[in-house]
């Protein structure tokens, strides 16, 4: 029996930071969602087109294994799936100076 992680919509959106880049890399390759799902399934990952669609639209989070396989299938380093880090202003927030 499979167990699925259930989260609230706000929590899911904050937890899924790779979805937009997964969609971008897929579009760049000219692949359909079905083709990407097939490639991942051949590498032993359980994923359906619906799961992929939910990851790409930030409705579901990707597992650590899915992230590694996304990177492998796209031929990119895992870090490329994540958005760039935002630069800090260096200010400490919440303290009066």
Secondary structure as the mmCIF struct_conf table of DSSP 4:
data_model
#
loop_
_struct_conf.conf_type_id
_struct_conf.id
_struct_conf.beg_label_comp_id
_struct_conf.beg_label_asym_id
_struct_conf.beg_label_seq_id
_struct_conf.end_label_comp_id
_struct_conf.end_label_asym_id
_struct_conf.end_label_seq_id
HELX_RH_AL_P HELX_RH_AL_P1 UNK A 9 UNK A 15
BEND BEND1 UNK A 18 UNK A 18
HELX_RH_AL_P HELX_RH_AL_P2 UNK A 19 UNK A 29
TURN_TY1_P TURN_TY1_P1 UNK A 30 UNK A 30
HELX_RH_AL_P HELX_RH_AL_P3 UNK A 33 UNK A 42
TURN_TY1_P TURN_TY1_P2 UNK A 43 UNK A 44
HELX_RH_AL_P HELX_RH_AL_P4 UNK A 49 UNK A 56
TURN_TY1_P TURN_TY1_P3 UNK A 57 UNK A 58
BEND BEND2 UNK A 59 UNK A 60
HELX_LH_PP_P HELX_LH_PP_P1 UNK A 61 UNK A 63
HELX_RH_AL_P HELX_RH_AL_P5 UNK A 64 UNK A 74
TURN_TY1_P TURN_TY1_P4 UNK A 75 UNK A 75
BEND BEND3 UNK A 76 UNK A 76
HELX_RH_3T_P HELX_RH_3T_P1 UNK A 78 UNK A 81
BEND BEND4 UNK A 82 UNK A 82
HELX_LH_PP_P HELX_LH_PP_P2 UNK A 83 UNK A 88
HELX_LH_PP_P HELX_LH_PP_P3 UNK A 91 UNK A 92
TURN_TY1_P TURN_TY1_P5 UNK A 93 UNK A 94
#
